[in-house]
Amino acid sequence: MRRGGGYGRDEQGHIFRSESNDGGDTWSNAVETEFPNPNSAVELIKLQNGHILLVYNDSMNDRSPLTVAVSTDGAKTFPHRRNIAGGDNSFAYPYGIQAKDGKIHVIFTTNARSTIMHAVFEEAAITGTDIQY
């Protein structure tokens, strides 16, 4: 997933989605998603239980808030969403992993990319349901 269009901030930027089923040799045509994007990086990972986790800035113009969305149906929909950072600051360059214990770790920058933040949470904090691994 990435932002489509130019590199400047505007009211028309969304995350675009393209898929590969052969390890990245070929890709489908990109299609626009419902997710706004202020020309910032996103993170997409497959969790241990097969769910998909997306970290993105839920705004057309600002890098705030930083939002986590979870899909339980193979990335067809992302009904579970929660902001993990917000307020009068910018949050960028998210990177996420899921540890062996099931906890999700997301690191990202703030304060004009001079500070690195680390958020740790379980999937249930986003979905509101108890997830078994």
C-alpha positions, -999 to 999 in steps of 0.1 A, spaced: 0 0 0 12 35 -7 -1 69 -15 -11 75 -51 -7 107 -70 19 135 -65 41 140 -35 26 173 -22 -2 174 4 -37 179 -9 -73 169 -5 -71 139 -29 -44 117 -15 -54 82 -4 -35 50 2 -34 29 -29 -34 -9 -28 -16 -34 -51 -13 -71 -46 13 -97 -56 6 -135 -55 41 -146 -67 65 -131 -42 66 -97 -58 75 -106 -93 43 -92 -107 17 -68 -92 -20 -60 -97 -30 -25 -109 -32 -2 -79 -67 7 -66 -76 36 -43 -86 26 -7 -108 44 18 -77 55 38 -66 91 37 -29 98 35 -10 131 39 19 118 18 33 98 47 46 63 52 23 34 62 30 0 77 11 -32 69 18 -65 86 2 -100 88 -4 -110 124 2 -145 137 -35 -153 135 -37 -142 99 -53 -108 106 -39 -78 88 -27 -47 108 -23 -13 91 -7 18 107 -13 51 90 -20 88 95 -58 92 94 -58 126 78 -55 142 44 -33 170 55 -16 162 89 6 135 102 -17 132 132 -33 111 144 -14 79 140 -40 52 137 -39 14 138 -66 -6 119 -71 -43 119 -88 -65 93 -101 -100 103 -112 -108 67 -80 -108 47 -78 -70 42 -113 -67 26 -124 -44 54 -107 -27 84 -136 -22 109 -114 -21 140 -95 12 144 -78 31 172 -55 61 174 -22 53 191 -8 89 189 -25 123 184 -26 159 193 -6 189 182 24 170 168 33 149 138 38 111 138 56 95 109 75 65 96 57 37 115 73 3 117 56 -27 133 63 -62 143 44 -88 164 66 -105 190 64 -143 198 42 -135 228 16 -119 205 22 -83 215 24 -58 187 52 -32 188 50 -1 167 79 24 165 74 58 149 90 93 149 76 125 164 89 161 172 101 168 137 116 133 134 139 140 164 122 115 188 114 78 184 84 65 201 75 29 210 39 17 214 32 -19 227 -3 -33 227 -22 -65 221 -46 -68 191 -75 -68 215 -67 -32 224 -77 -24 188 -104 -49 181 -120 -49 216 -121 -87 215 -99 -113 232 -77 -129 205 -62 -163 210 -28 -172 193 
